[in-house]
Amino acid sequence: MSDRAARSERGVLGRDGVGHGTFGKALYSCLWVLSRTLAVALLGFRARFAEPLPKTGGLIVLSSHQTFLDPVLLGLATDRWLSSLARSSLYRFKPFAALITALDAVPIDLEGSALKAMKAVIERLERGAAVVIFPEGARTHDGQLGELKSGFALIAKKAAVPIVPVAIVGGFECWPRTRRLPRPGRIRLEFGEILTAEQVAALGDKEILEICTRRIRDLDAKARAALGGHWAAPPRRLGTVRAWS
């Protein structure tokens, strides 16, 4: 881990037990309000939860991955501060490094040891953070859910934390890989039933992978049905997060 990345691991402990400094809290709050307003107005953003998320303690937010916007969308949908993984190379540009450090990103060296990257995530979870993991490993190329990799199961078992599966639909239509900038559309997030820490401890890695894969696929289908297949159509009217069921 680089010096800049290591420095991002230090800070004033916040409500989730991780480095939330005063500046970071204020910046996060301002960006949250602004971004949610834009997301609802331009992207028809809606989210639905099968059950409330834990308010404290380590949590893996296991999500499908459609676009660069996904970490932002997940953060807008929840009341908790979410930490997302950030390539250590992003810390080379100091202003941007300061921004993502303030927003509590988890630095990951993609060219380094996978074990070291896992350890960084586990340590953050053990300190009570809610961490976003995209098990597909990369953004979708065609808008469809790809194969989930099993690394998250080991992380969940080592950190002894619950997992909430999430499906994002409509993001690909708003901002596919072939576009430089996003366009208006409709995006829906479906949060599924939580796999508790007790259930994680009792299951094997393969079983956890199978359960989470099935749940995310079911959530993906539910989100597509709710959108009626018109993922790129502009929203008819504004609404609030959680209001669209």
GIDACOR-V251613 format. One record per backbone hydrogen bond with DSSP energy under -0.5 kcal/mol. CO is the residue of the C=O (numbers start at 1). NH is the residue of the N-H. If there is no record, write none. Layout:
CO|NH + CO|NH
This chain:
2|6 + 3|7 + 4|8 + 6|9 + 7|10 + 12|20 + 14|17 + 18|14 + 18|20 + 19|21 + 21|25 + 22|26 + 23|27 + 24|28 + 25|29 + 26|30 + 27|31 + 28|32 + 29|33 + 30|34 + 31|35 + 32|36 + 33|37 + 34|38 + 35|39 + 36|40 + 37|41 + 38|42 + 38|43 + 39|43 + 39|45 + 40|44 + 42|185 + 43|187 + 46|189 + 48|191 + 58|162 + 59|61 + 59|131 + 60|62 + 60|164 + 61|63 + 61|133 + 62|166 + 64|66 + 65|140 + 67|70 + 69|72 + 69|73 + 70|74 + 71|75 + 72|76 + 73|77 + 74|78 + 80|82 + 81|130 + 83|132 + 84|106 + 86|108 + 87|90 + 88|91 + 89|92 + 90|93 + 92|94 + 93|97 + 94|98 + 95|99 + 96|100 + 97|101 + 98|102 + 99|103 + 100|105 + 101|104 + 105|107 + 106|86 + 108|88 + 108|110 + 109|112 + 113|117 + 114|118 + 115|119 + 116|120 + 117|121 + 118|122 + 119|123 + 120|124 + 121|125 + 122|126 + 123|127 + 124|129 + 125|128 + 129|59 + 129|131 + 130|83 + 131|61 + 133|63 + 133|135 + 134|137 + 135|149 + 149|152 + 150|153 + 150|154 + 151|155 + 152|156 + 153|157 + 154|158 + 155|159 + 156|160 + 156|161 + 162|60 + 163|165 + 163|195 + 164|62 + 165|192 + 166|64 + 167|190 + 169|188 + 170|174 + 171|175 + 174|183 + 176|179 + 185|235 + 187|46 + 188|169 + 189|48 + 189|191 + 190|167 + 191|50 + 193|165 + 194|196 + 195|163 + 196|200 + 197|201 + 198|202 + 199|203 + 200|203 + 204|208 + 205|209 + 206|210 + 207|211 + 208|212 + 209|213 + 210|214 + 211|215 + 212|216 + 213|217 + 214|218 + 215|219 + 216|220 + 217|221 + 218|222 + 219|223 + 220|224 + 221|225 + 222|226 + 223|227 + 224|228 + 224|229 + 227|230 + 229|231 + 230|233 + 231|186 + 240|243 + 243|245
